[in-house]
Amino acid sequence: MLTVDTPLSGGEESSGSLWLRVFRRVLEDSDVDIEVAIEEDTNFFNVGGHSLLIPLLLSRYESASGWRPPASLIFRCPSPRQLEEASAMLRAEAAAEEG
């Protein structure tokens, strides 16, 4: 069984992206009253997420992926799908600069 703390590998996409799992975990564990299903296109702020939850969201993502994105990314890309795409681009850019 996959958890937020388990990094994704090849065939594990069926359980949702890492960002989706992190969103669900953080929102379910918070005091946010969620009335909709959290899906890949769910806006973090539209379902009750707020700025005080962003450090927890980033910390959980970092624990699972080994990489901590900038907090500003959540504001620019508030859905799991957008975050997956933006994270992939940022990580690729960082790798290109290093190598």
TAQUIHU-V578282 format. One line per field, one symbol per residue. ss: DSSP state (H for helix, E for strand, C for the rest). psi: psi as a letter, one per 20 degrees, with the letter a starting at -180 (. if undefined). Layout:
BEGIN
ss->???
psi->???
END
This chain:
BEGIN
ss->CCCCCCCCCCCHHHHCCHHHHHHHHHHHHCCCCCCCCCCCCCECCCCCCCHHHHHHHHHHHHHHHCCCCCCHHHHHCCEHHHHHHHHHHHHHHHHHHHC
psi->pqrhioqqrfjjhhjqrghghggggghhiajpopjqpoahjppghijiqrhiighgghggghhhhjporqhhhhhhnjqgghhgghgggghggghhhh.
END
